[in-house]
């Protein structure tokens, strides 16, 4: 089995009597995007600060690319790209000049640096604005440049801490497309967000943190099953619906079945896997199906169930 890009375990941090992070642990594989979701004050930023070596941890371990992370581990920190919530660019420099400056801080130089700067400008969609001063940029463009700085040295792990806060829809979509491209190229990504739809779109797995603890972890489907959520299927149909409901009730995957006003409502463990079988059973009873609607529970419903709060709270 391939070595994980990030493996952290037993992370703990207290500030006086407040335990901000309590036994947090997870791993991220190469090419995987892992979402760390939690309401404000849940422990996300403290966890990220310990993972990135910015904050001394009271307990636990952080290993990136097989190397232990501490606040003084320069070799391990070189494997990391950190994009903070706060925009960290020089407004009086152009996009290209910002990238060159930070590239030199990473120890890059010469043609290799200039070539990489051009590559990154393409990834973040700023090639045509490369020689404009960044103070002239929109908030979304500044965010994209911020991400570009974190990408320059081709890190093994990219940490994106709420990278789309306050950006316009066009820039937000550009950022999400960039993240999708990076994970497709094998980069591990740790992603925090206050937008559940971003987690649904980007994250292969999600850890839900609340009051300093990981409450649940897994793929969207695994989390949904963990809290007992089920898919709902609504069939618009004509014919003898009651015999169809009786036949459907005999299927293992169908937990509830009911018919009313030309519709059959089903509660199903996994709609995608069983839809073909369900339709076959219904049509086999002589019922004609004219419409199918599937309502799958999303991460928002799981999050509310586990924390009792919305993600933005």
N, C-alpha and C positions, 0 to 999 in steps of 0.2 A: 504494500500500500504506500502511495506517495506521501512524503512528509508534508504535514500541513504548513501553510505559510505562517499562520499565527496560531499559537496555542497558549491560552492563558487559563489559569486555574486558581481557585481560592483567593481571589483578589479581595482585599479588605482595606478600608480607609475610614478613619474616624476623625472628626474635628471636635475636640473636647468630648462632650457627652453625645454628640450626634454621630451615629454610624451611617455614613453616606453610601458606602459599598460594603456588602456583607456576603462573602463567599461567592463571588461572581466568576464564572468560567465558561469559555466556549472556544471553538476552533474554527478556522477558515481555511479552506483548501485552495490551491492555485486555481484561478479562473472562476472562483465563487464570489458572489456578492452576498454579504451577510448584513441584514438589517438589525440594528439595535434600536428598539422602539420603547419609549416610555414617556409618561407625562412629565411636565416640568418638575425638577427636584427629585427625579427617580434615581439618579446616580449615573446617568449616561456620560456627562462631561467629566466627572471624576474618574470613571472607568477608562475613558479615552486618554485622559491625562496620564494615568498610570501605564497604560499600554504603550504610549508614545514616549515614555521616559521623562516626562515633564514634571511628574509628581512622585515623591517617594511613597511607596506603598507600605502599609503596616503589615501586610501578609500576602502570601500567594506568589505566583511566578508568571512571567511573560516571556515567551520564546518566539522569536520571529526568524524564519529561515534557519532554524536549528540553533540560533544564537540567543543567549539570555539577554533580556533588556533590563538596564538599570538607568538611573539618571546620568551616569557617566559613560555609558556604552556607545561610543561614537561609531564603532564598526557596525553595531546592530542598528543604530539610528539611520545609518546610510541606506539601509534596506527599506526605509519607511518614507512615504510621502504623506505629509499632514496638511490638510486644507481646513483651516479653522473657520468658525462662524464669522469672525471679524475679517473683513477684507484687508489683506496685508500686501499692498503694492505701493509703489512710489508714484504719486499723481503727476509729478513734473517730468516723468520719463515716459517714453513711448512704450507700447506693448513689447516690441522687440528689445528695447533697452532694459526693461524690467526683467525679461527672461534671460538676457545675457548676464545681467548683474547677479541674479540669483543662481544662474548656472555656474558662475565663477565661485560663488560661495560653496557650491557642491564639489568644487575641485575640477570642474570641466573647463576646457580651453580650446582655442584654435578652431580648425575646420570642423572638428567633431562637435563642438558646442554650437557653432553657427548652423550646422546641418540639423542638429537636434531641435534648435529653436524653430526652424522652418517647419519641421515635422509637427511640433506641438501647436504652432499657430494654426496648422491645418486641422488638427484634432479638435481644437476649441473654437474653430470657425472664425478666426480673427486675421486671416492672411491679408484680407483687403484693408484692414485697419492697423496693420503691423507698425506703421511709422507715424501713427497719430498718438498724441499725448494721452495717457490714460485718464487724466482728469476730465477729458471730453467724452468719456465713455458713459453709457447708461449703466445702471446698477447691475443689470444682467451681464453686460460685457465685462464689467470689473470682476464679477463672480467667475466668469469663464477664464479670465486671465489668472485669477487666483488659483483655479484648478490647474491651469497650465504650468504654473510654477511648481506645484507639487508633483507634476509628471516628468519634469525635465530629466531627472537622473534615472528614469525607468525603475521606479521602486518595485519591490516584490509585493508590498502591501500599501494600498492607498486608503487613507482614512478621510472620509468626507463628512464633516460635521454640519448638517443642515445646509447644504450648498445652494439651495434654491430659495432661501428666505428673501422675500421682498423683490423678486425678479419678475419681469414681464413674461407672459405665456410663451412667446417665441424663444427667449433665452432659456427659459426653464426646459422646454422641449429639447433645445440644443444640448443642454447639460445632461439630460437623461440619455440622449442618444450617445453622447461621449462615454458615459459610464457603461452603457451596454456594449459599446465597441471595445472598451478596455478589458472588461471581463471576458469578452469573446476572444481576446488575444492572450489570455492566461494570467492577467493581473488579478490578485485577490483584492477585494474592496470591502471595507467596513463602512457602512452607510447609516447615518442617523438622519431622521427627518420628522417633521410634524405633519407631513402629508401622507395619509395612509395609501392613497392611490399610487404614490411613488414606490412605496414598499411592495405593493401588489405587482407593479410593473417590473421592478428591477431585481428584487431580492430572491435568491434561490432558497435561503433559509432565513428565519427571523427569530431573534431572541427578545422576549418581552420582559422588560425590567421595571420593577416598581418597588419603592421603599428600599432600594439598595440590593434587591435580590432578583435573580432571573426566575420569573414565575413560570415560564414555559418556553420551549424552543422547538423549532422544526420547520418543515415546509408549510405553506398555507394549508394544504390538505391535511397534513398531520395535526396542525393546531386546531383546525375545525373539528376533526374527529376526537381530539383530546377533550374538548369541552362539550362534546355530545351534539354539536350542530349537524344538521342534515340538509340535504338539497330538497327543494320543492319543485315538483313538475306539475304543470297545469296543461291538460289536453283539452282543446276545443273539439268536440266530437258530436256525432249524430248517430242515432240507433239505440239499441237497448243497453243503456249504460250500467244498469245494476248487475247484469251477468258479467260485464267486463270488470267491474269493481271486485266482484267475488273471485274471479280468476286472478286478478292482480294481487289480491290479498294473500294468495297462496305462494307468491314469490318471496324468497328469503330476503331480497334487497328492499322490498317494500314494507315499511313499518306502519304506514297508515294509508288508506285509500277511501275516497268519498266522491260522490257524484251529486251535482246540483246545477240546474239551469244550463244544461248543455255542456258542462265541463266536468272533467275528472281531475281531482286534486290528489296528489301523491306526496308522501314524505319518504324520501329514498336515501340510502346510505351513500351512494355515489352515482349520480345521474349519468355522468359520462360513460361509465362502464356498463350501465344496465339499460340505457335508453332503447337500444335496438331490440332487446328482449321484451321490454315493456310494450313497445309498439307492436311487436309480433303477437303478443298475447291479446292485446286489445283488438286488433284487426281480425284475429282468429275467432273472436266471438261475434263477428259481423258488424262491428262498430267502424264507422268511417271517421278518421282523424283529419281535421282541417287546419289545426294549429298546435304548436308546441312551444311552451314558455318554460324556461328553467331558471330558477332563482337559487344561486349558490351563495351560501353564507360567506362573507368576506372577512378580512383581518379586523375590520372595525368592530364587527360583532364579537369576535373572539377577544379583542382588546378590552372592550367594555365588560365582558363577562369576567375576565381575569382581574381587572384593576378597578372596575366600578366607575371609571372616568374616561372621558374622551381623550384622544391623543394630544390635543392642543391644550388641555387643562393644565 
